[in-house]
Amino acid sequence: MLFRSRSALDAFPWADVADEVLAPGAPAAEVFLRLAMLRRRAGRPTPGAIRLGPLVLDPISYRATVDGAALDLTFKEFALLRFLVDRPWRVFTRPELLREVWGFDFYGGTRTVDVHVRRLRAKLGPSHEWLVETVRGVGYRAVDVPGRAES
């Protein structure tokens, strides 16, 4: 709530109805910060968030939510999910994912991708594991609707 004068603070029981109070002359940086904090508390993503079906990835805060529930992802799980979600419906082979997500200097095997996808699906839960789809014999892709072929 923005007040024109400090005397307006006493005119109403603001503590019962307001989440934030801004005094007159508050700098723009403070206004933007308080709005970002309100969005975070409300569970709303920041403006740069990436959406795919019920999944929301916030690349600024490295926060992932599905149907509003926060996911506890490792950095690589988040990076893998973000890479797939940035390019929905495109199928990526395991070597492509290793190169793009893990980098050229990664010396592990392609099964690393399978392990991370399995962990991602476990964290998404049975009702949302369809967000990361296996294309048998090829690789993985992100989808926004379960069981729907892209048209």
C-alpha positions, 0 to 999 in steps of 0.5 A, spaced: 500 500 500 502 506 498 501 512 502 501 520 500 502 522 507 505 518 514 498 520 517 494 516 513 498 510 516 493 511 523 487 512 519 486 505 518 488 498 521 493 496 515 496 491 519 490 487 518 489 487 510 496 489 507 502 485 506 507 491 505 507 498 506 511 503 502 512 510 505 512 516 500 518 517 496 520 510 496 526 509 491 524 505 485 529 500 487 525 498 493 519 498 490 521 493 485 524 489 490 518 489 495 514 487 488 519 481 487 518 479 494 511 479 494 511 475 488 515 470 491 511 469 497 505 468 493 508 463 489 508 467 483 514 466 478 519 472 476 517 475 469 523 471 466 520 464 468 519 458 463 512 454 463 511 448 461 504 445 463 504 445 470 511 446 471 514 453 472 522 454 472 525 460 474 532 461 472 533 467 476 532 464 483 533 456 480 527 455 483 522 449 480 515 448 482 510 443 479 502 445 480 505 450 485 509 445 489 517 447 490 521 441 487 528 440 491 532 439 484 540 439 484 544 444 480 544 439 474 537 436 475 535 443 474 540 445 468 537 438 464 530 440 466 531 447 463 534 445 457 529 440 455 523 445 457 526 451 453 525 446 447 519 442 448 517 437 443 524 436 441 528 430 442 535 430 444 540 424 444 544 422 450 550 425 447 547 431 445 544 432 452 551 430 455 554 435 451 549 441 452 548 440 459 554 437 462 559 440 457 564 438 452 569 436 458 565 431 461 568 424 461 562 420 464 558 415 460 551 416 457 548 413 463 549 419 467 543 422 463 538 416 464 540 417 472 538 424 472 532 423 468 530 418 473 531 422 479 527 428 475 521 424 474 521 421 481 522 428 484 516 430 479 512 425 482 507 420 479 502 425 477 507 429 473 513 424 471 510 425 464 513 432 463 520 428 461 518 423 456 523 417 453 523 417 446 525 409 445 531 408 442 533 416 441 533 420 447 528 424 451 524 430 450 519 435 454 512 435 453 506 439 456 501 434 455 501 427 457 500 422 452 499 427 446 503 427 440 505 433 437 501 436 431 
